[in-house]
């Protein structure tokens, strides 16, 4: 008989179940205690903290952009102003599908397809809760078109913002500058919080250089919103005290520019490429800064398209180039007064010693022949006549006598080869060549040698020498002031939102020392002879016939390409862009200068016929009153304080 086997131990299973139940109960109890402790921490201990955070879920802080400061010319004429406009803005965190939303905006004609990559990069570079402008300055028609489709675009809305308006369009654009949409590059160096709700930032000229003063300080307002982010007056029975902080408008700027003088400069250039810079030599005020052709800055303020920008960038006349500050050219014969001062100061020339001019110059030991212009004065001439009638042969010899080291030692402190320090960006230093410079600039040993013929070329401002129109105007002002030098400035005063004006004191640089007063007088009188026809006729006398004031000037013609040794330059058969540049520098009234001007007309030929008439119109506009007579002289205070009389001028 088989005995039964007991295969189940009920007591053992019951003990195991009890142990597991106790363990599970203990774990549940511990977790319950942890949960209760956490709830106590959140609801009691940190109640105030999370209560404040919860307000952020129903209160949205919207920035109130500050109004950008205005710009005025020296007579109070508005050159840059604010204008209300509609613009389309997008908040990324509220948009379900960014790519689809942008495509559909293209579909209704508010964006263009070629803009999408740049717009998308700009949106993604901003914080997800930032309101990012994607279309600036919408027309009423565009705003109405979007209003019809607004329900299709969550996270996209029309905002009323202040945009920039330039009432005179292209006039003085390279001095004033322009504003444009904030780019990825801008975001890397600005305080994003300070620019929240702001679409535009200064990109050029005064707009960029004085961005901090013009921008102002944004304000904010708190808005109560529901769960969908829509603004409401209250949530249930809850009504909150919402805060609002008003923005502080940017400072207004008073520019040194004289609008009428600026207009005269640009109109005188006509449709030719060139630049005009006019300064007050007594304090460095930039009275006119023209670069032609120019462009309309309103294009950038309203949101320039890729096609419009490409048209400007690819234009062979280069309207985006600031020729006044960044255009570098050979100086031509405008260098002759400076070389004369260098020679007189170093006692390298007797001003009464006459040199015979027969139209050619030969350097001893060289077979090369330097030919003078066909209008070069012939016969025996001394220094004064060589300046007034612009003798090439005389200054070929003078440069050879001085040598490159003495030339560079004098021209450097005068301003050649260095920036003037103007208060707007982008200035180029030009080039004052020296043997040391050449050794660094060229790699091949045979190209590093400074040849005597290169010094001869310096006598006419040719060879490697390069200057900007601003530099020449600045140097002309130093000659006018007999060695005193003031740093050029476009902005002369800052007006705060309360109307108080802080006038900026002129910055006087180190003067030119060591030049005798008699030498200044000799060179200035010779420059006056350039615009007169007494014992002999100066090169610019026809442009200044009947002038109501005394003008000291100098013509210049700068070669663009080298003419072969045995060839003759003939402008009629040379392509237009290879023809000589025309220069003219001047200051007036010569006995008490108020204005110094430099005029460049590209590929226009002789300075006397192409550039001097432009300077005459600029000088007449600034110096003469409506009756055609010289305006009363005003002396600006050295302290920088300004009177009502100057403000009216």
C-alpha positions as CSV (number, residue, x, y, z in Angstrom):
1,X,0.0,0.0,0.0
2,X,1.4,3.4,-1.1
3,X,1.6,6.0,1.6
4,X,0.4,9.6,0.7
5,X,2.9,12.5,0.2
6,X,2.1,15.9,1.5
7,X,3.3,18.3,-1.3
8,X,1.9,21.6,0.2
9,X,3.0,23.4,3.4
10,X,0.2,25.8,4.3
11,X,1.9,27.2,7.3
12,X,5.0,28.0,5.4
13,X,3.1,29.8,2.7
14,X,1.2,31.8,5.3
15,X,4.3,33.0,7.0
16,X,5.8,34.0,3.6
17,X,2.7,35.9,2.7
18,X,2.7,37.7,6.0
19,X,6.3,38.8,5.6
20,X,5.7,40.1,2.1
21,X,2.6,42.0,3.2
22,X,4.5,43.6,6.0
23,X,7.3,44.6,3.6
24,X,4.9,46.0,1.1
25,X,3.0,47.9,3.8
26,X,6.2,49.3,5.1
27,X,7.2,50.5,1.6
28,X,3.8,52.1,1.1
29,X,3.9,53.7,4.5
30,X,7.4,55.2,3.7
31,X,6.3,56.4,0.3
32,X,3.2,58.0,1.9
33,X,5.4,59.8,4.4
34,X,7.7,61.0,1.7
35,X,4.7,62.2,-0.4
36,X,3.2,64.0,2.6
37,X,6.5,65.6,3.4
38,X,6.9,66.7,-0.1
39,X,3.4,68.1,-0.2
40,X,4.1,69.9,3.1
41,X,7.3,71.3,1.6
42,X,5.5,72.5,-1.5
43,X,2.3,73.8,0.0
44,X,3.5,75.1,3.3
45,X,7.2,75.7,3.5
46,X,7.6,77.0,-0.1
47,X,4.1,78.4,-0.5
48,X,5.2,82.0,-1.3
49,X,7.8,80.9,-3.8
50,X,5.5,78.7,-5.9
51,X,2.6,81.2,-5.5
52,X,4.9,83.8,-7.2
53,X,5.8,81.3,-9.9
54,X,2.1,80.5,-10.5
55,X,1.5,84.2,-11.2
56,X,3.8,83.9,-14.2
57,X,1.5,81.3,-15.7
58,X,-1.3,83.8,-15.8
59,X,0.6,87.0,-16.1
60,X,2.6,87.7,-19.3
61,X,5.2,90.5,-19.3
62,X,5.2,92.3,-22.6
63,X,8.1,94.8,-23.4
64,X,7.3,98.3,-24.5
65,X,10.0,99.4,-26.9
66,X,11.5,102.8,-26.3
67,X,11.1,105.4,-29.1
68,X,14.4,105.8,-30.9
69,X,16.1,109.2,-30.6
70,X,15.8,111.7,-33.4
71,X,18.6,113.4,-35.4
72,X,18.7,117.0,-36.3
73,X,21.1,119.0,-38.5
74,X,22.9,122.0,-36.9
75,X,19.9,124.2,-37.7
76,X,17.3,122.0,-36.2
77,X,16.1,120.3,-39.4
78,X,15.0,116.7,-38.7
79,X,17.2,114.2,-40.6
80,X,16.0,110.9,-38.9
81,X,12.6,110.5,-37.2
82,X,10.3,107.8,-35.9
83,X,7.1,106.7,-37.6
84,X,4.4,104.3,-36.4
85,X,3.9,101.3,-38.6
86,X,2.4,97.8,-38.6
87,X,4.7,94.9,-38.5
88,X,4.1,91.1,-38.4
89,X,5.6,89.3,-35.4
90,X,5.8,85.7,-34.4
91,X,6.2,84.0,-31.0
92,X,7.8,80.6,-31.7
93,X,6.5,78.7,-28.6
94,X,2.9,79.6,-29.6
95,X,3.3,78.3,-33.2
96,X,2.3,74.7,-33.8
97,X,4.5,74.2,-36.9
98,X,7.0,76.9,-37.8
99,X,7.9,75.6,-41.2
100,X,4.3,75.2,-42.3
101,X,3.3,78.6,-40.8
102,X,6.0,80.4,-42.8
103,X,5.1,78.6,-46.0
104,X,1.4,79.6,-45.6
105,X,2.4,83.3,-45.0
106,X,4.2,83.1,-48.4
107,X,1.0,81.7,-49.9
108,X,-1.0,84.8,-48.9
109,X,1.7,87.1,-50.2
110,X,3.1,88.5,-46.9
111,X,6.5,86.9,-47.2
112,X,8.6,85.8,-50.2
113,X,10.1,82.3,-50.6
114,X,13.7,83.6,-50.8
115,X,13.4,85.3,-47.5
116,X,12.4,82.2,-45.6
117,X,15.9,80.8,-44.8
118,X,17.0,84.1,-43.3
119,X,13.7,84.6,-41.4
120,X,13.8,81.1,-40.0
121,X,17.4,81.5,-38.8
122,X,16.5,84.7,-37.1
123,X,13.5,83.2,-35.3
124,X,15.6,80.2,-34.1
125,X,18.4,82.4,-32.8
126,X,15.9,84.2,-30.5
127,X,14.4,82.9,-27.3
128,X,11.2,80.8,-27.9
129,X,9.0,83.3,-26.0
130,X,10.4,86.4,-27.9
131,X,8.1,88.2,-30.3
132,X,10.3,88.2,-33.5
133,X,9.5,90.6,-36.3
134,X,9.2,88.7,-39.6
135,X,7.8,91.6,-41.8
136,X,8.5,95.2,-41.2
137,X,6.4,98.2,-42.2
138,X,3.3,96.5,-43.6
139,X,1.0,98.4,-45.8
140,X,-2.7,98.8,-45.0
141,X,-3.5,96.3,-47.7
142,X,-1.0,93.8,-46.2
143,X,-2.5,94.3,-42.7
144,X,-6.0,93.8,-44.0
145,X,-5.0,90.6,-45.9
146,X,-3.5,89.1,-42.7
147,X,-6.5,90.1,-40.6
148,X,-8.8,88.0,-42.8
149,X,-6.5,84.9,-42.2
150,X,-5.5,85.7,-38.7
151,X,-7.4,82.7,-37.2
152,X,-5.1,80.4,-39.3
153,X,-1.9,81.6,-37.7
154,X,-1.7,81.0,-34.0
155,X,1.4,82.7,-32.6
156,X,1.5,85.3,-35.4
157,X,0.0,88.8,-35.0
158,X,0.2,92.4,-36.2
159,X,1.9,94.8,-33.8
160,X,2.0,98.6,-34.0
161,X,5.7,99.7,-33.6
162,X,7.8,102.7,-34.2
163,X,10.0,102.4,-37.3
164,X,12.6,104.7,-38.8
165,X,11.9,107.4,-41.3
166,X,14.5,109.4,-43.2
167,X,12.7,112.4,-44.7
168,X,15.4,113.2,-47.2
169,X,16.0,109.7,-48.4
170,X,19.6,109.2,-49.7
171,X,20.8,112.6,-48.6
172,X,23.8,112.3,-46.3
173,X,23.1,108.5,-45.9
174,X,26.7,107.6,-45.4
175,X,27.0,110.1,-42.5
176,X,23.6,109.5,-40.9
177,X,23.6,105.7,-41.6
178,X,20.5,103.5,-41.4
179,X,18.8,101.0,-39.2
180,X,17.9,97.5,-40.3
181,X,16.5,94.3,-38.8
182,X,18.5,92.7,-36.0
183,X,20.5,89.9,-37.4
184,X,22.2,86.8,-35.8
185,X,25.5,88.7,-35.7
186,X,23.9,91.5,-33.8
187,X,22.4,89.2,-31.2
188,X,25.9,88.0,-30.4
189,X,26.9,91.3,-28.9
190,X,23.8,93.0,-27.7
191,X,21.8,92.6,-24.5
192,X,18.7,90.6,-25.7
193,X,16.6,91.8,-22.9
194,X,17.3,95.4,-23.7
195,X,16.2,94.8,-27.3
196,X,13.1,92.7,-26.5
197,X,10.3,93.9,-28.8
198,X,12.7,95.9,-30.8
199,X,13.1,95.1,-34.5
200,X,15.7,97.5,-35.7
201,X,19.3,98.4,-34.8
202,X,21.8,100.9,-36.3
203,X,24.0,99.5,-39.0
204,X,26.0,102.4,-40.4
205,X,27.2,106.0,-39.7
206,X,25.7,107.8,-36.7
207,X,22.9,105.2,-36.4
208,X,25.6,102.6,-35.6
209,X,28.2,104.7,-33.7
210,X,25.6,106.2,-31.4
211,X,23.3,103.1,-31.0
212,X,23.5,103.2,-27.2
213,X,22.4,106.8,-27.0
214,X,19.7,106.5,-29.6
215,X,18.2,103.2,-28.5
216,X,16.7,104.3,-25.1
217,X,15.5,102.0,-22.3
218,X,12.5,99.6,-22.9
219,X,9.6,99.6,-20.5
220,X,7.1,96.7,-19.8
221,X,3.5,96.0,-19.0
222,X,2.0,92.9,-17.2
223,X,-1.0,91.3,-19.0
224,X,-3.4,88.8,-17.4
225,X,-3.8,85.8,-19.7
226,X,-5.9,82.6,-19.7
227,X,-4.8,79.1,-20.3
228,X,-4.7,79.7,-24.0
229,X,-2.4,82.7,-23.6
230,X,-5.1,85.2,-24.6
231,X,-5.3,88.5,-22.6
232,X,-8.3,88.9,-20.3
233,X,-9.3,91.4,-17.7
234,X,-9.7,88.9,-14.9
235,X,-9.7,85.2,-14.1
236,X,-13.0,84.2,-12.4
237,X,-13.4,86.5,-9.4
238,X,-9.6,87.2,-9.3
239,X,-8.5,90.7,-10.3
240,X,-4.8,91.5,-10.0
241,X,-2.9,94.7,-9.7
242,X,-0.8,94.6,-12.9
243,X,2.4,96.7,-13.2
244,X,3.4,98.9,-16.0
245,X,6.7,100.7,-16.5
246,X,7.0,103.4,-19.2
247,X,9.9,103.3,-21.6
248,X,12.6,106.0,-21.7
249,X,13.0,107.4,-25.2
250,X,16.5,107.5,-26.7
251,X,18.5,110.7,-26.8
252,X,18.1,113.0,-29.7
253,X,21.4,113.9,-31.5
254,X,22.3,117.3,-32.9
255,X,24.6,116.7,-35.9
256,X,27.2,119.1,-37.2
257,X,25.9,118.7,-40.7
258,X,24.4,121.7,-42.5
259,X,21.6,120.4,-44.6
260,X,21.8,123.1,-47.3
261,X,25.5,122.6,-47.7
262,X,25.0,118.8,-47.9
263,X,22.3,119.3,-50.6
264,X,24.6,121.7,-52.5
265,X,27.4,119.1,-52.4
266,X,25.3,116.2,-53.7
267,X,23.5,118.3,-56.3
268,X,26.9,119.6,-57.6
269,X,28.2,116.0,-58.0
270,X,25.1,115.3,-60.2
271,X,25.2,111.8,-61.6
272,X,29.0,111.4,-61.3
273,X,30.8,109.1,-58.8
274,X,32.6,111.0,-56.2
275,X,32.8,112.4,-52.7
276,X,32.7,115.8,-50.9
277,X,33.8,116.4,-47.3
278,X,33.4,119.9,-45.7
279,X,34.7,120.6,-42.2
280,X,34.9,123.6,-39.9
281,X,38.6,123.8,-39.3
282,X,38.1,125.6,-36.0
283,X,36.5,122.7,-34.2
284,X,36.3,119.7,-36.6
285,X,32.5,119.9,-37.3
286,X,31.6,117.9,-40.4
287,X,29.5,120.3,-42.3
288,X,28.9,118.0,-45.3
289,X,29.8,114.4,-46.0
290,X,28.6,113.2,-49.4
291,X,29.4,110.0,-51.2
292,X,27.8,109.5,-54.6
293,X,26.0,107.5,-55.8
294,X,24.0,106.8,-52.6
295,X,21.0,104.7,-51.6
296,X,17.7,105.2,-49.8
297,X,18.1,104.1,-46.2
298,X,14.3,103.8,-45.9
299,X,14.7,100.5,-47.9
300,X,16.5,99.0,-45.0
301,X,14.2,100.5,-42.3
302,X,11.1,99.0,-44.0
303,X,12.8,95.6,-44.6
304,X,14.9,95.3,-47.8
305,X,14.4,92.2,-49.9
306,X,17.2,90.0,-51.2
307,X,16.6,91.2,-54.7
308,X,16.8,94.9,-53.7
309,X,20.0,94.3,-51.7
310,X,21.6,92.3,-54.5
311,X,20.9,95.1,-56.9
312,X,22.7,97.6,-54.6
313,X,25.6,95.2,-53.9
314,X,26.2,94.3,-57.5
315,X,25.8,97.8,-58.9
316,X,29.1,98.7,-60.6
317,X,28.9,102.2,-59.2
318,X,29.0,100.8,-55.7
319,X,26.3,103.0,-53.9
320,X,27.0,101.1,-50.6
321,X,30.6,102.2,-50.6
322,X,31.3,105.3,-48.4
323,X,33.8,107.0,-50.7
324,X,34.3,109.8,-48.3
325,X,35.7,107.5,-45.5
326,X,36.6,104.3,-47.3
327,X,37.5,105.3,-50.8
328,X,41.3,105.4,-51.2
329,X,42.8,107.3,-54.2
330,X,46.2,108.8,-55.2
331,X,46.2,112.4,-54.0
332,X,47.4,113.9,-57.2
333,X,48.8,117.5,-57.0
334,X,46.8,118.2,-53.8
335,X,50.0,117.0,-52.0
336,X,52.0,120.0,-53.3
337,X,51.2,122.5,-50.5
338,X,52.2,119.8,-47.9
339,X,55.5,119.0,-49.7
340,X,56.2,122.8,-49.9
341,X,55.8,123.1,-46.2
342,X,58.0,120.1,-45.6
343,X,60.7,121.6,-47.8
344,X,60.5,125.0,-46.2
345,X,60.6,123.6,-42.7
346,X,63.6,121.4,-43.5
347,X,65.3,124.4,-45.3
348,X,65.6,122.1,-48.4
349,X,64.4,124.8,-50.8
350,X,64.8,128.6,-51.2
351,X,61.3,129.8,-52.0
352,X,62.8,132.5,-54.3
353,X,65.0,130.2,-56.2
354,X,63.6,129.6,-59.7
355,X,63.6,126.3,-61.6
356,X,63.3,126.1,-65.4
357,X,60.3,124.1,-66.5
358,X,60.3,122.7,-70.0
359,X,57.7,120.0,-69.4
360,X,60.0,117.1,-68.6
361,X,62.1,115.9,-65.6
362,X,65.0,113.6,-65.6
363,X,66.5,112.1,-62.5
364,X,70.3,112.0,-62.6
365,X,71.6,108.5,-63.4
366,X,68.2,107.4,-64.7
367,X,67.0,107.0,-68.3
368,X,63.4,107.4,-67.2
369,X,61.6,110.6,-68.3
370,X,58.8,112.1,-66.2
371,X,56.6,114.2,-68.3
372,X,54.5,117.1,-67.0
373,X,50.9,117.8,-68.1
374,X,50.6,119.8,-71.3
375,X,49.3,122.8,-69.3
376,X,52.4,122.8,-67.0
377,X,53.8,126.3,-66.8
378,X,56.8,126.8,-69.0
379,X,59.9,128.9,-68.1
380,X,61.5,130.0,-64.9
381,X,59.2,129.5,-61.8
382,X,59.6,129.8,-58.0
383,X,57.8,127.9,-55.3
384,X,54.7,130.1,-55.0
385,X,54.0,130.0,-58.7
386,X,54.8,126.3,-58.8
387,X,51.9,125.8,-56.3
388,X,49.5,128.2,-57.9
389,X,50.0,126.9,-61.4
390,X,50.7,123.3,-60.3
391,X,54.1,122.7,-61.8
392,X,54.8,119.0,-62.1
393,X,58.5,119.5,-63.0
394,X,59.2,121.7,-60.0
395,X,57.7,119.2,-57.6
396,X,59.3,116.2,-59.2
397,X,62.6,117.9,-58.4
398,X,61.5,119.0,-54.9
399,X,60.5,115.4,-54.0
400,X,63.8,114.1,-55.2
401,X,65.6,116.8,-53.2
402,X,63.7,116.0,-50.0
403,X,64.0,112.3,-50.2
404,X,61.4,109.8,-49.0
405,X,62.4,109.8,-45.3
406,X,62.0,113.5,-44.9
407,X,58.7,113.5,-46.9
408,X,57.3,110.7,-44.7
409,X,58.5,112.3,-41.5
410,X,56.5,115.5,-42.3
411,X,53.4,114.0,-44.0
412,X,52.7,111.4,-41.2
413,X,52.0,113.9,-38.4
414,X,50.0,116.0,-40.9
415,X,47.6,113.2,-41.3
416,X,48.7,111.1,-44.3
417,X,48.5,107.3,-43.8
418,X,46.5,107.5,-40.6
419,X,42.8,107.7,-39.6
420,X,41.4,111.1,-38.6
421,X,39.5,109.6,-35.7
422,X,36.1,110.7,-36.9
423,X,33.3,109.7,-34.5
424,X,31.6,107.2,-37.0
425,X,33.0,103.9,-38.0
426,X,34.5,102.5,-41.2
427,X,37.3,105.0,-41.9
428,X,40.3,103.7,-43.8
429,X,43.8,105.1,-43.1
430,X,45.0,105.4,-46.6
431,X,48.6,104.7,-47.2
432,X,51.8,106.7,-46.7
433,X,54.5,104.5,-48.3
434,X,58.0,104.3,-46.9
435,X,61.0,102.0,-47.5
436,X,60.1,100.2,-44.3
437,X,56.5,99.7,-45.4
438,X,57.7,98.3,-48.8
439,X,60.0,95.8,-47.2
440,X,57.0,94.4,-45.3
441,X,54.4,94.7,-48.1
442,X,56.3,92.6,-50.7
443,X,57.6,89.1,-50.5
444,X,60.2,89.0,-53.2
445,X,63.5,90.7,-52.3
446,X,63.7,92.5,-55.6
447,X,60.3,94.1,-54.9
448,X,61.3,95.3,-51.5
449,X,63.8,97.9,-52.8
450,X,62.7,101.5,-52.6
451,X,63.7,103.2,-55.9
452,X,64.5,106.9,-56.3
453,X,61.9,107.1,-59.0
454,X,59.2,106.2,-56.5
455,X,60.2,109.3,-54.5
456,X,59.9,111.4,-57.6
457,X,56.3,110.0,-58.1
458,X,55.5,111.2,-54.5
459,X,56.0,114.8,-55.8
460,X,52.7,114.5,-57.6
461,X,50.9,112.3,-55.1
462,X,51.2,109.2,-57.3
463,X,52.8,105.8,-56.8
464,X,51.7,103.9,-53.7
465,X,50.4,106.9,-51.9
466,X,46.6,106.7,-51.1
467,X,44.3,109.1,-49.3
468,X,40.6,109.4,-48.5
469,X,38.5,112.5,-49.2
470,X,38.0,112.8,-45.4
471,X,41.8,112.8,-44.9
472,X,42.4,115.5,-47.4
473,X,39.6,117.7,-46.0
474,X,41.2,117.2,-42.5
475,X,44.7,118.0,-43.8
476,X,43.3,121.1,-45.6
477,X,41.8,122.2,-42.3
478,X,45.1,121.9,-40.5
479,X,46.8,124.1,-43.2
480,X,43.9,126.6,-42.8
481,X,44.5,126.7,-39.0
482,X,48.3,126.9,-39.5
483,X,49.0,123.6,-37.7
484,X,46.1,123.3,-35.3
485,X,44.3,120.0,-35.7
486,X,40.7,119.1,-34.5
487,X,39.3,115.6,-34.7
488,X,36.4,115.5,-37.2
489,X,33.0,114.9,-35.7
490,X,29.5,114.3,-37.1
491,X,27.7,114.7,-33.8
492,X,28.1,117.9,-31.8
493,X,25.4,117.6,-29.2
494,X,23.2,115.1,-27.3
495,X,19.7,116.1,-26.2
496,X,18.0,114.0,-23.5
497,X,14.2,113.2,-23.5
498,X,13.7,116.2,-21.2
499,X,15.1,118.6,-23.8
500,X,18.4,119.3,-22.1
501,X,21.3,119.5,-24.5
502,X,24.8,118.5,-23.7
503,X,27.2,120.0,-26.2
504,X,30.3,118.0,-27.0
505,X,33.6,119.8,-26.7
506,X,35.8,119.7,-29.7
507,X,38.8,117.3,-29.5
508,X,42.0,119.0,-30.4
509,X,44.8,116.8,-31.5
510,X,48.5,117.4,-31.3
511,X,49.4,120.4,-33.4
512,X,52.0,120.6,-36.2
513,X,55.1,122.1,-34.7
514,X,58.2,123.5,-36.1
515,X,56.7,125.3,-39.1
516,X,57.5,129.0,-39.2
517,X,54.6,131.4,-39.5
518,X,56.2,132.9,-42.6
519,X,56.2,129.5,-44.2
520,X,52.5,129.0,-43.5
521,X,51.8,132.4,-45.0
522,X,53.8,131.7,-48.1
523,X,52.0,128.4,-48.8
524,X,48.6,129.8,-48.0
525,X,49.2,132.8,-50.3
526,X,50.3,130.5,-53.0
527,X,47.0,128.5,-52.6
528,X,45.1,131.8,-52.8
529,X,46.9,132.4,-56.1
530,X,45.4,129.1,-57.4
531,X,41.9,130.7,-57.4
532,X,43.1,134.1,-58.8
533,X,44.3,135.6,-62.0
534,X,46.6,138.5,-61.1
535,X,50.3,138.4,-62.2
536,X,49.6,134.9,-63.5
537,X,46.5,132.8,-63.5
538,X,46.1,129.9,-61.1
539,X,44.7,126.6,-62.2
540,X,41.3,127.2,-60.7
541,X,40.8,130.9,-61.4
542,X,38.0,130.3,-63.9
543,X,35.8,128.5,-61.3
544,X,36.2,131.4,-58.8
545,X,35.7,134.4,-60.9
546,X,33.6,137.0,-59.0
547,X,33.8,135.2,-55.7
548,X,32.7,137.3,-52.7
549,X,35.4,136.0,-50.4
550,X,39.0,134.9,-50.6
551,X,39.7,131.2,-51.4
552,X,42.8,129.2,-50.8
553,X,42.8,126.1,-52.9
554,X,44.7,123.5,-54.9
555,X,43.7,121.4,-57.9
556,X,44.7,117.8,-58.4
557,X,44.6,115.2,-61.1
558,X,45.3,111.6,-60.1
559,X,46.2,108.9,-62.6
560,X,44.3,105.6,-62.4
561,X,46.6,103.6,-64.5
562,X,50.2,103.9,-65.6
563,X,50.9,105.3,-69.1
564,X,53.8,103.7,-71.0
565,X,57.1,105.7,-71.2
566,X,56.7,106.8,-74.8
567,X,52.9,107.0,-74.8
568,X,50.6,110.0,-74.4
569,X,47.5,110.0,-72.2
570,X,44.4,110.6,-74.3
571,X,41.1,110.6,-72.3
572,X,39.1,110.3,-75.5
573,X,40.3,106.8,-76.2
574,X,40.7,105.6,-72.6
575,X,37.8,103.6,-71.0
576,X,35.8,105.9,-68.8
577,X,36.7,104.0,-65.5
578,X,40.4,104.3,-66.3
579,X,40.4,108.0,-66.8
580,X,42.0,110.3,-64.2
581,X,40.3,111.3,-61.0
582,X,39.7,115.0,-60.3
583,X,40.6,116.6,-57.0
584,X,40.1,120.0,-55.4
585,X,40.9,121.1,-51.9
586,X,40.1,124.6,-50.5
587,X,39.4,126.7,-47.4
588,X,37.7,130.0,-47.0
589,X,37.7,132.8,-46.2
590,X,41.4,132.4,-46.4
591,X,42.2,135.1,-43.9
592,X,39.8,133.7,-41.3
593,X,38.8,130.2,-42.4
594,X,35.3,128.8,-41.5
595,X,35.2,125.9,-43.9
596,X,37.7,123.4,-45.4
597,X,36.5,121.2,-48.3
598,X,37.9,118.3,-50.3
599,X,36.2,117.3,-53.5
600,X,36.8,114.1,-55.5
601,X,35.1,113.3,-58.8
602,X,36.1,109.8,-60.1
603,X,37.3,109.5,-63.7
604,X,36.4,113.1,-64.5
605,X,39.8,114.4,-65.6
606,X,41.2,117.7,-64.5
607,X,40.5,119.0,-61.0
608,X,40.2,122.5,-62.3
609,X,37.3,121.8,-64.6
610,X,35.5,118.9,-62.8
611,X,36.1,119.3,-59.0
612,X,36.7,123.0,-58.4
613,X,33.1,124.0,-59.6
614,X,31.7,121.6,-57.1
615,X,33.7,123.2,-54.3
616,X,32.6,126.6,-55.4
617,X,28.9,125.7,-55.0
618,X,29.6,124.2,-51.5
619,X,31.5,127.2,-50.3
620,X,29.0,129.7,-51.7
621,X,26.1,127.8,-50.0
622,X,27.8,127.8,-46.6
623,X,29.4,131.2,-46.6
624,X,26.9,133.4,-48.4
625,X,23.6,134.7,-47.2
626,X,20.4,135.1,-49.4
627,X,21.7,138.5,-50.5
628,X,24.9,136.9,-51.9
629,X,27.1,138.6,-49.3
630,X,29.4,136.9,-46.8
631,X,27.6,136.0,-43.6
632,X,28.8,137.5,-40.3
633,X,31.7,135.6,-38.8
634,X,30.9,133.5,-35.7
635,X,33.7,132.2,-33.5
636,X,32.8,128.9,-31.7
637,X,33.8,128.9,-28.0
638,X,36.8,126.7,-27.3
639,X,35.0,125.2,-24.2
640,X,32.4,123.5,-26.3
641,X,29.5,125.7,-24.9
642,X,27.2,126.8,-27.7
643,X,25.1,129.9,-27.9
644,X,21.7,130.5,-29.4
645,X,23.4,132.2,-32.4
646,X,25.3,129.0,-33.4
647,X,22.3,126.8,-32.8
648,X,20.4,129.0,-35.3
649,X,23.2,128.4,-37.8
